[in-house]
Amino acid sequence: MKKIVFLSFFLPFALISCDKTEFKKISKEEYVSKMKAAWIGQMIGVGWSAPTEFRYVGETIPEGEVPEYDGNVVNAFEQDDIYVEMTFIKTMEEYGIDCSIKQAGIDFANSEYMLWGANEMARENLRYGIAPPESSHPEYHKGTDWIDYQIEADFSGIICPGMPWQVIEMGEKFGRLMNYGDGLYAGQFIGGMYAAAYFESNIHKIIEAGLACIPSQSQYAECIRDVVKWHENDPVNWENTWQLIEEKYRNNPAYQKYKAVNGSYWVEMDAKLNAAYIVMGLLYGNGDIDKTIIISMRCGRDSDCNPSSAAGVLFASLGMEGIDKKYYEKLNYETKFDYTDYNFTELIQTCTNLTEQFILKSGGRIETGDEGKTYYHIPEKATIASAFVTSWEPGPFDSTNRFSEEELSQINFISARHYTNYVKDWIPATCKISQSAKSDKELSTSWKGKDGVVLTSVYQDSRGPLIYLDGPLLEEGKQHYFTFSVSHEDEGSWDLYVSINDREWIKETINQESCLNGWKDYKIDISELEGEEIFVEIRQEFNGNEKSSAYWHELQIISE
């Protein structure tokens, strides 16, 4: 019978003595088996549940609406729930496991896939030049408690077996690109469960290990503890626990404080609600794969991501030997995951390489036994959670934390590109824009009698594009003006904000009433700033009108 050494935080006494570090031991063969199974579990969970995503919000999915299992769903290579986290794997592969948070942000800013929610807002912030971790601070971000890093954090535990401290550190690096507070803890909790699943099969202890990675006073941790308690009180009827979650964490304003201070916050993306459904699948599924996935799916809301993480954790604890062949016999090992360089075989090799680096970094050992097998010896260390913060009463932020010009030059989107090829009337080499596009041409258009017009868009509840100009030193003794023209969609509307040298000069709604003949022309006298170098920031904001595209023409600083 195989002996299992529990993680230190599972026991009432310390495993680390005064003079000797204790180690957990796992063969490379067993690690690879569990790691492969973890990825397959994610792919099965999201592939099977994808047709249900956000179709049931605030209600459970009827049993008759659950899709039939099809073994082909394991080929979930096009699912963003899977390939986004590989962006972070690629960063570590290229720049090392000690890569900087700014490098992580640059690589995320350069990703070409569609994003939504907290991911989208954070990537736009990065492309504006707002460097991490400020890219996820509530001062700049309106969805910091959303589910995004929870969806993507599986990788952190998968490549760090028995190393929860590394999971926490990766959360502070990759999770802080897009999430803060409970949104960050969400990913650290998920990663912590994966890290424990390599050495533990008891679901309750795996959940305890995840909780050890996050601040106990957080609402996220409280929600997970409640689910465990409600399951103990009623281990059969998961629908009753679902209702208790809804009443306390969805309907009680005390647990939606972020919504109270941020009216645009969409509660259904709340990380703790969706995390509750992951844990429900694991607990009420009682080790049964299909049951785990179906219960997590039937809880609704983000009903493909949640069973993906639940299945991934469960599969990691079981290993390839513990799962039926029906879950992987149709897996295509050669297909590339969308937007990545990896097929399944290459992903497994890359993860193995990263894991070995993390083991050595942590003071562990990689040794070959007498029988020729390779073994990983992983040290026991204390688990210290990240600092406790909340998104509704956030901590301080650094308003000066911006990418340098050199760092911006590494971002291959408009936030770091100059308008020189297609917008001839804009000041060469000084005017930049943060709109997400691969080339200047994609934003260049004609509109209402003007050519060389730039079109930008702002998405509902997200921060709009930022246009900025590095102006010249204003010569003394002349009149100086900042001039530009703006327009709107027919029947459309958006809000314009203009800041010059860190002072707000214009705050105005752009719509049919404010624009004569389709355009509004501005000529702002900035002569009082003579002798200074000029820096102009212009922002487009969503104001509730779905037709929110903006049109810009001839932004210039002129002197007379």
C-alpha positions in Angstrom: 0.0 0.0 0.0 1.4 3.4 -1.0 2.2 5.6 1.9 0.9 9.2 1.6 2.7 12.0 3.5 0.2 14.8 4.2 1.0 18.5 3.8 2.0 20.3 6.9 -1.1 22.4 7.2 -3.2 19.2 7.3 -1.8 18.2 10.7 -2.2 19.7 14.1 1.6 19.6 14.6 4.5 20.9 12.6 6.4 18.6 10.3 9.4 20.9 10.2 11.8 20.2 13.1 14.4 22.6 14.5 17.3 20.9 12.7 15.9 19.2 9.6 13.4 20.1 6.8 10.8 17.5 6.1 10.2 16.6 2.4 7.3 15.1 0.5 8.3 12.6 -2.1 6.6 11.9 -5.5 8.0 10.1 -8.5 8.3 12.0 -11.7 6.2 9.3 -13.3 3.4 9.8 -10.8 3.7 13.6 -11.1 3.3 13.5 -14.9 0.3 11.2 -14.6 -1.4 13.6 -12.2 -0.4 16.6 -14.2 -1.7 15.2 -17.5 -5.0 14.2 -15.7 -5.4 17.7 -14.3 -5.2 19.3 -17.8 -7.6 16.6 -19.2 -10.0 17.3 -16.3 -10.1 21.0 -17.2 -10.7 20.2 -20.9 -13.4 17.7 -20.2 -15.2 20.1 -17.7 -15.2 23.1 -20.0 -15.8 21.2 -23.2 -18.8 19.2 -21.8 -20.4 22.3 -20.1 -19.7 24.9 -22.7 -23.3 24.9 -24.2 -24.7 26.0 -20.8 -22.4 29.0 -20.1 -24.4 31.9 -18.5 -27.7 30.5 -19.9 -28.9 30.0 -16.3 -28.2 33.0 -14.0 -29.8 32.9 -10.5 -31.3 29.5 -11.2 -30.1 26.0 -11.5 -30.0 24.1 -14.7 -32.8 21.6 -15.0 -31.6 18.0 -15.2 -33.1 17.6 -18.6 -31.0 20.5 -20.0 -27.6 18.9 -19.1 -25.8 18.1 -22.3 -24.9 14.4 -23.1 -21.3 13.5 -22.6 -19.4 13.2 -25.8 -15.8 12.0 -25.6 -14.8 14.5 -28.3 -15.3 17.3 -25.7 -11.8 16.6 -24.4 -10.5 18.4 -27.5 -11.2 21.8 -25.9 -8.3 23.5 -27.7 -10.4 26.6 -28.6 -11.6 27.3 -25.1 -10.3 30.5 -23.5 -10.7 28.8 -20.1 -7.7 26.8 -21.2 -5.5 28.7 -23.5 -5.4 32.0 -21.6 -3.4 30.5 -18.7 -0.9 29.2 -21.2 0.1 32.8 -21.8 1.5 32.8 -18.3 3.2 29.4 -18.9 4.9 30.8 -22.0 6.1 33.9 -20.2 7.9 31.7 -17.6 9.2 29.4 -20.3 10.8 32.4 -22.1 11.8 34.6 -19.2 12.2 32.2 -16.4 10.1 31.4 -13.3 11.4 34.5 -11.7 10.2 36.8 -14.5 9.0 40.2 -13.5 5.3 41.2 -13.1 5.9 43.9 -15.8 7.1 41.2 -18.2 4.0 39.2 -17.4 1.9 42.3 -18.1 3.7 43.0 -21.4 3.0 39.5 -22.6 -0.6 39.6 -21.5 -1.0 43.0 -23.3 0.3 41.3 -26.4 -2.2 38.5 -26.4 -4.4 38.5 -29.5 -7.4 36.5 -28.3 -10.8 38.0 -27.4 -11.2 38.8 -23.7 -14.1 39.7 -21.5 -14.7 40.9 -18.0 -11.8 41.6 -15.7 -9.3 40.2 -18.3 -10.5 42.7 -20.9 -10.4 45.7 -18.6 -6.9 44.7 -17.3 -5.5 44.2 -20.8 -6.8 47.6 -21.9 -5.2 49.2 -18.8 -1.9 47.5 -19.7 -2.1 48.7 -23.3 -2.8 52.2 -22.0 0.5 52.0 -20.2 -0.8 51.4 -16.6 1.7 48.9 -15.3 0.9 46.0 -13.0 -0.1 45.6 -10.2 -2.0 48.9 -10.7 -3.6 47.4 -13.8 -6.0 45.6 -11.4 -6.4 48.2 -8.7 -10.0 49.3 -8.2 -8.9 52.9 -9.0 -8.5 51.8 -12.6 -10.5 48.6 -12.8 -14.3 48.0 -12.3 -14.3 44.2 -12.1 -11.6 43.3 -9.7 -13.6 40.7 -7.8 -14.7 38.9 -10.9 -13.9 35.3 -11.8 -11.1 35.8 -14.3 -8.0 34.7 -12.4 -10.0 31.9 -10.7 -10.6 30.5 -14.2 -6.9 30.8 -15.2 -5.1 29.9 -12.0 -5.2 26.1 -12.5 -1.8 26.3 -14.1 -0.2 27.6 -10.9 -1.1 24.6 -8.8 -0.5 22.1 -11.7 3.1 23.1 -12.0 3.7 23.4 -8.2 2.9 20.1 -6.6 3.0 20.5 -2.9 4.3 24.0 -3.1 1.4 26.3 -2.1 3.8 29.2 -1.4 4.7 29.3 -5.1 1.0 29.3 -6.0 0.6 32.4 -3.8 3.6 34.1 -5.3 2.3 33.4 -8.8 -1.0 34.9 -7.9 0.8 38.1 -6.9 2.5 38.1 -10.3 -0.1 36.8 -12.8 -3.3 37.2 -10.8 -2.5 40.9 -10.0 -2.6 41.7 -13.7 -6.4 41.5 -13.7 -7.7 40.9 -10.1 -7.6 42.3 -6.6 -8.9 41.2 -3.2 -11.3 38.4 -3.5 -10.7 38.1 -7.2 -7.0 37.5 -6.5 -7.7 35.1 -3.6 -10.0 33.1 -5.9 -7.0 32.0 -8.1 -4.8 31.4 -5.1 -7.5 29.1 -3.6 -7.9 27.1 -6.8 -4.1 26.8 -7.3 -3.7 25.7 -3.7 -6.2 22.9 -4.2 -4.3 21.6 -7.2 -1.0 21.7 -5.4 -2.5 19.7 -2.6 -4.2 17.2 -4.9 -0.8 15.6 -5.8 -0.5 14.3 -2.3 -4.0 14.1 -1.0 -7.3 12.4 -2.2 -9.5 13.6 0.6 -11.6 16.4 -0.9 -12.1 18.1 2.5 -8.4 18.3 3.1 -7.8 19.5 -0.5 -10.3 22.4 0.2 -8.5 23.1 3.5 -5.3 23.4 1.7 -6.8 25.9 -0.7 -8.2 27.9 2.1 -4.7 28.0 3.8 -3.5 30.0 0.8 -5.9 33.0 1.3 -6.7 35.4 4.1 -9.2 33.7 6.4 -11.1 37.0 7.0 -12.0 37.5 3.4 -15.5 37.0 2.2 -14.3 34.5 -0.3 -12.9 32.3 2.4 -16.1 32.7 4.5 -18.1 31.6 1.5 -16.0 28.4 1.0 -16.3 27.6 4.7 -20.0 28.0 4.6 -20.4 25.6 1.7 -18.3 23.0 3.6 -20.5 23.5 6.7 -23.8 23.4 4.7 -22.7 20.2 3.0 -21.9 18.7 6.4 -25.4 19.6 7.5 -27.0 18.2 4.4 -24.7 16.0 2.4 -27.4 14.8 -0.1 -29.4 17.8 -1.3 -27.1 20.1 -3.1 -30.0 22.3 -4.3 -30.6 23.3 -0.6 -27.0 24.5 -0.3 -27.2 26.3 -3.6 -30.2 28.2 -2.2 -28.3 29.1 1.0 -25.5 30.5 -1.1 -27.9 32.6 -3.2 -29.6 34.1 -0.1 -26.4 35.0 1.7 -23.9 35.8 -1.0 -26.0 37.0 -3.8 -29.0 38.7 -2.2 -27.5 40.0 1.1 -26.0 43.5 0.5 -23.4 42.9 3.2 -21.8 40.4 0.8 -22.1 42.6 -2.3 -20.3 45.7 -0.9 -18.3 46.1 -4.1 -21.6 46.4 -6.0 -22.6 49.2 -3.6 -19.5 51.3 -4.5 -19.4 50.2 -8.1 -22.8 50.2 -9.7 -21.5 48.7 -13.0 -20.2 45.6 -11.2 -22.0 42.6 -12.7 -22.6 40.3 -9.6 -23.1 37.1 -11.7 -19.3 37.2 -12.4 -18.5 37.4 -8.7 -15.7 35.0 -8.0 -17.0 33.7 -4.6 -20.4 32.7 -6.1 -18.8 30.7 -8.8 -16.2 29.3 -6.4 -19.0 28.0 -4.3 -20.2 25.9 -7.2 -16.7 24.5 -7.8 -16.6 23.3 -4.2 -20.2 22.0 -4.3 -19.3 19.8 -7.3 -16.3 18.5 -5.4 -18.2 17.8 -2.2 -21.5 16.6 -3.5 -19.8 14.7 -6.4 -18.2 12.5 -3.7 -15.4 11.5 -6.0 -17.6 10.5 -9.0 -16.3 12.3 -12.1 -19.6 12.7 -13.9 -21.5 13.7 -10.8 -18.8 16.3 -9.9 -19.0 18.0 -13.3 -22.8 17.9 -13.6 -23.5 19.3 -10.1 -20.9 22.1 -10.7 -22.5 22.8 -14.1 -26.1 22.7 -12.9 -25.3 25.5 -10.4 -25.4 27.8 -13.3 -23.8 31.2 -13.9 -20.3 30.6 -15.4 -21.3 27.0 -15.8 -18.4 25.8 -18.0 -15.5 27.4 -16.1 -16.6 26.1 -12.7 -16.9 22.4 -13.7 -13.6 22.8 -15.5 -11.7 23.7 -12.3 -13.7 21.1 -10.2 -12.8 18.3 -12.7 -9.2 19.5 -12.9 -8.7 19.2 -9.2 -10.4 15.9 -9.0 -8.5 14.5 -11.9 -5.2 15.7 -10.4 -5.9 13.7 -7.2 -6.8 10.6 -9.3 -4.0 10.6 -11.9 -4.3 8.9 -15.3 -4.6 5.5 -13.7 -7.6 6.6 -11.7 -9.8 7.8 -14.6 -11.7 5.9 -17.2 -10.3 5.7 -20.6 -13.5 7.3 -22.0 -12.3 10.6 -20.7 -9.1 10.7 -22.9 -9.3 8.1 -25.6 -10.4 10.7 -28.2 -7.8 13.3 -27.1 -5.8 14.6 -30.1 -2.2 15.0 -28.8 -1.0 16.9 -31.9 -3.6 19.8 -32.2 -2.3 23.1 -31.0 -4.2 25.0 -28.4 -5.6 28.2 -29.9 -3.2 31.2 -29.7 -0.4 29.1 -28.3 2.7 27.2 -29.4 1.6 24.1 -27.5 0.0 20.8 -28.4 -0.9 18.5 -25.5 2.4 16.7 -25.6 4.4 19.9 -25.7 2.3 21.4 -22.9 3.1 18.4 -20.7 6.8 18.7 -21.3 6.9 22.4 -20.7 5.0 22.0 -17.4 7.4 19.3 -16.3 10.4 21.5 -17.0 8.8 24.4 -15.0 7.9 22.1 -12.1 11.5 20.9 -11.8 12.6 24.6 -11.7 10.2 25.4 -9.0 11.3 22.4 -6.9 14.9 23.4 -7.1 14.1 27.0 -6.4 12.2 25.9 -3.3 15.2 24.0 -1.9 14.0 20.6 -3.1 15.9 17.8 -4.8 15.5 15.7 -8.0 17.1 12.3 -7.5 17.2 9.0 -9.3 16.4 6.0 -7.1 18.1 2.5 -7.2 15.4 1.2 -9.6 16.2 4.0 -12.1 13.1 6.1 -11.3 13.4 9.9 -10.9 11.9 11.2 -7.7 10.9 14.8 -6.6 11.7 15.7 -3.0 9.6 18.8 -2.2 10.3 20.6 1.1 7.6 21.4 3.6 7.2 25.2 4.2 4.8 27.4 6.0 1.9 28.7 3.9 1.6 32.5 4.3 -1.3 34.1 2.5 -1.3 37.4 0.7 -2.2 40.6 2.6 -5.9 41.1 3.2 -7.5 43.8 1.1 -11.0 44.4 -0.2 -12.1 45.9 -3.5 -14.7 48.1 -1.9 -12.2 49.7 0.5 -9.0 49.2 -1.4 -5.5 50.0 -0.3 -3.2 52.6 -1.7 -2.1 52.7 -5.3 0.8 54.1 -7.2 -0.4 56.7 -9.7 3.1 56.9 -11.2 3.4 53.2 -12.0 3.5 53.3 -15.8 5.4 51.3 -18.4 8.5 53.0 -19.5 9.0 54.0 -23.1 11.2 51.0 -23.6 8.6 48.7 -22.1 5.8 50.2 -24.2 7.9 49.6 -27.3 7.5 45.8 -26.5 3.7 46.0 -26.7 2.7 45.3 -30.2 -0.7 47.0 -30.0 -1.7 50.6 -30.5 -1.0 51.6 -26.9 2.7 51.6 -27.9 2.5 52.6 -31.5 2.7 56.0 -33.2 0.2 57.2 -35.8 2.4 57.9 -38.8 1.2 55.7 -41.7 -2.6 56.3 -41.9 -3.4 59.4 -39.9 -1.3 62.1 -41.5 -2.9 65.0 -39.8 -2.1 63.8 -36.3 1.2 65.0 -34.9 3.9 62.5 -36.0 5.7 60.5 -33.3 3.8 62.2 -30.5 0.2 61.0 -30.6 -0.6 57.6 -29.3 -3.8 55.7 -28.6 -4.6 52.7 -26.4 -7.4 51.2 -28.6 -6.9 47.4 -29.2 -5.9 46.9 -32.8 -3.1 45.3 -34.6 -2.4 48.2 -36.9 -3.1 51.8 -37.4 -5.1 51.0 -40.5 -7.7 49.1 -38.5 -8.7 52.4 -36.8 -8.5 54.7 -39.8 -11.7 55.7 -41.5 -13.8 58.5 -43.2 -16.7 60.0 -41.4 -19.2 62.8 -42.1 -17.1 64.6 -44.8 -13.7 64.1 -43.2 -10.8 61.8 -44.1 -8.0 60.5 -41.9 -10.5 60.0 -39.1 -9.7 57.6 -36.2 -12.5 55.4 -34.9 -12.4 54.1 -31.4 -14.8 52.0 -29.4 -15.7 51.6 -25.7 -17.3 48.5 -24.3 -20.1 48.6 -21.8 -18.9 49.1 -18.2 -15.2 49.3 -19.3 -12.8 52.2 -19.3 -12.6 53.8 -22.7 -9.6 54.3 -24.9 -7.0 56.8 -23.9 -5.4 59.1 -26.5 -2.3 61.0 -25.4 0.1 63.5 -26.9 3.6 64.4 -25.8 3.6 68.0 -26.8 6.5 70.4 -27.3 7.9 72.9 -24.8 5.6 75.9 -25.4 7.5 78.9 -26.5 7.0 82.1 -24.5 5.4 85.1 -26.0 3.0 83.2 -28.3 -0.6 82.0 -28.1 -0.9 78.2 -27.9 -3.9 76.1 -28.6 -4.8 72.4 -28.4 -7.3 71.7 -31.3 -9.3 68.7 -32.3 -12.7 67.6 -33.6 -14.9 64.8 -32.4 -18.1 63.0 -33.6 -20.5 60.2 -32.6 -22.6 57.5 -34.2 -26.0 58.4 -35.4 -28.2 58.5 -32.3 -25.1 57.6 -30.3 -23.5 59.2 -27.3 -20.3 59.0 -25.3 -18.5 61.1 -22.7 -15.3 63.1 -23.4 -12.6 63.9 -20.8 -9.6 66.0 -21.5 -6.7 66.4 -19.1 -3.7 68.7 -19.8 -0.7 68.5 -17.5 -2.6 66.5 -14.9 -5.5 69.0 -14.7 -9.0 68.3 -16.1 -10.0 70.9 -18.8 -13.0 69.3 -20.4 -15.8 66.9 -19.3 -18.6 66.8 -21.8 -21.1 64.5 -23.4 -20.7 64.1 -27.1 -24.0 63.5 -28.9 -26.4 65.0 -31.5 -27.1 68.0 -29.3 -23.4 69.0 -28.7 -22.2 68.4 -32.3 -23.3 70.8 -35.0 -23.3 69.3 -38.5 -22.1 66.0 -37.0 -18.9 67.3 -35.5 -17.7 69.4 -32.6 -14.5 71.4 -33.0 -12.4 72.3 -30.0 -9.8 75.1 -29.8 -8.4 75.1 -26.2 -6.3 78.1 -25.2 -3.3 76.7 -23.3 -1.1 79.8 -23.4 -1.0 79.9 -19.6 1.3 76.8 -19.8 4.0 78.6 -21.8 7.5 77.5 -20.9 6.2 74.0 -20.0 6.3 70.7 -21.8 2.7 69.6 -22.6 1.2 66.2 -21.9 -2.4 65.7 -23.0 -4.6 62.8 -22.0 -8.0 62.4 -23.7 -10.4 59.7 -22.6 -13.6 58.2 -24.1 -16.0 56.8 -21.6 -19.2 54.7 -21.9 -22.3 56.6 -20.6 -25.1 54.0 -21.1 -25.7 54.5 -24.8 -25.0 51.3 -26.7 -23.9 53.2 -29.8 -20.8 54.5 -28.2 -18.1 54.6 -30.9 -16.1 57.9 -31.1 -14.6 59.6 -34.2 -11.5 61.8 -33.9 -9.9 64.2 -36.3 -6.8 66.4 -36.4 -5.5 66.5 -32.8 -2.8 69.2 -32.8 -1.0 71.7 -30.7 -0.6 74.9 -32.6 1.2 78.2 -31.9 0.4 81.6 -33.3 
